[in-house]
Amino acid sequence: MGTPDADAQTPPETPAPANQFDRLCHRVSRQPGGPDRHTIFPRDVDAEQRTVRWLTVDAACVVDLESVR
C-alpha cells in the first residue's frame, strides 16, 4: 500500500468491457446521389462530444468482421 498522497493521485481502474466494440454505435446514412455512408462513434459520449469523436466511411469500405478473420 502506498502513501495517502500517492493513492489519492492514482486513478481508479476501469474494468474492460466484455467486448470492446460494445462501446461503439453505428449509423448508416443513405445518400440519394452518392454512396451510402457509415458513421461509427462512441456510445457513451454526449451530443456535443459526438461532433468531434466519430469516423465516417463509404459503405464500400465496410466489411463483415467474420469474413476477414
Long-range contacts (C-beta under 8 A, 24 or more apart in sequence): 28-59, 35-59, 35-60, 38-62
